[in-house]
Amino acid sequence: MNAMLKKLVDQGFMTESQGVYLEEAVGRKESIIVSGHKGWGILPAMATLSATAKSQFKIKQVKSFEDLSDEAEYYIIADLKDIDFAKLISDTIAIPNSSIITIKDPDHPYSLFKLLGHVFKSNADTSKVYQVVECAKTNDVKHVAKITKVTLNEKGKPVKVNFEG
């Protein structure tokens, strides 16, 4: 397992099976959306998953819409201010043969399913896989509470499967 992911496992932030699952998802170039509050560990989780992607793929840290013109296998979109975050996510998802690692939190609220539907209407692409990593804080302990795999069926409707490991 990637050393940084192993560190999150050792800290109790995620289980070993969750770490293996997410490392394999990155290896398959699946998109990752880390969801929750900043105080629940979403930024360290996103940084770790981004580093995991960087060890295998060409990545691009996105700070503006102009960065989307640079070719990459993974686009990394972190805690940006003063930008239409939902449109940036939507535009990134629409790029063929690429993936995204990003956050979803109260400062960056958007409906992933609405964005996926919007992109599907423009390109009918059902090939991408999204892993929604939900972080939580229980009894002052930050952890990965749930991982949901999201794909689109032939009609563009989301199909959700929870990771049971």
N, C-alpha and C positions, 0 to 999 in steps of 0.2 A: 504494500500500500504506500502511496505517496506519503512522504514524511510529514508534510503539513496536515494532511488529512488524519494521519495516525495521531498527531498531537491533539486534534479535536476529539478523537475517540478516547485518548488517554485522559483528557480533561473531563470526560463524561458529557460533552456537548452532543455527541451522536454515538450511536451504537456501532460496533464494528461492521455489522451487516449493512447499516446505512452508509458507512464510509466506503465499503466495497461497492455497493450499488451506485453511489454517486461517482466514484472514480470510473467505473465501467460506463456509466452514462456519458461522462465527459469523453471517454475514449471512443464512444460511438458518435461523438459530435452532436449530442442532444443539447438543446437549450435549457438553461437553468434560471429559474426565477426564485430568489430567496426572499421570503415574505415574513413580515412581522414588524416589531418595533425596534428601533436602533438599540435600545437597552437589552434586547433579547439576543444579541450576538449576530445580527444579520450581516453587518459589515465585515467582521472577521471571517464568517462563513463564505461570503462572496469573494473576499480576497484569497482565501485558501482554494476555492474552486477555480478562480481565475489563474492562480499560480499552477494548478494542476493542468489546466488547459494550455498554458504557456509552455509547459514542458513537452507538449506533443504537437502543438498547432501554431500557426501564425495568428497572433491576436492583435487587436487594435483597441486601444483605450479611447473611447468616444467622449469628447467633451463638447462637440457641437455637431450640427447637421453636416457640415463640410467633411467631417471625419468619416462619414459613411461612403464617401467616394474612394477612400483608400481600401484596397482589397484586403480581406482577412477571412480566416476560417471561423474565428470567434470574435465578436464585438463585445467589449466589456463596457457596460454603462453603470457607473456608480452613482454617488450622491450628488447629482447636479442641481444647481439653482438657476433661476431666471431662464428657463427653457420650457417649451411645451413637451414635458416628459413623455406623456402618452403618445404624442405624434412621433417622437424620436424612437420609442419602442416599436411602434407600428411600422415606421419606415425601415427599421433595422430588421424586423421579422420578415418583411417583404423581400429582402435581398436573397436571391437564389443561392443555394449551396453554401449557406453560412449559418452560424448559430449565434446565440446571445447569452451572456451571463449578466444578470441585472438584479435589482432589488424592487420590492413593492412594499411601501411602508406608508404611515400616515402623511409624511411629507411628499410622497410620490404615489398618490392614489390613482389607480386606473383599473379598469375591468379587463383582465387578460382575455376573457372569453369574447368580449365585445371587440377588442383589437384583433383577435384571431379571425372572427367573423368578417370584419372589415377587410382584412388582408385577403382572406379566402375569396371574397367577392371580386377582388381585383386580379387575382392570379390563379385561383382554383388549386393551389398547392396543398396537398394533404401529406406530403412526404416528411414534414418535420415533426420532431418529438420534443415535448416540453416537460421538464421536471419542475414541479412547484414544491419548493422546500419550505415548509412552514415552521418557523422558529417560535418558541414560547419561553416563558419564565414561570416555573412552578416552585414554590417555596424558596425563592431567591436563586434557583438554579436555572441557568439558560440551557436550552436543549432543542434539538430537532424534534418537533412534536409529530410531524407527518410529512410524508413525501407522496405526491400524487403525479402520476404520469398522465399527460394530456396529449391526445392526438386528435386529428379531425377525420371524421368519416367522409365518404364520397359526397355527402350533401353539405359539408362544411360545419357539421355539428360537433361539438367537443365530446370526446369519449374519455372518461376519467377512470383510472385504475389506481387504487391506493397500494403503495408498497407495504407488504405485510411482514418484512424481515425484521 
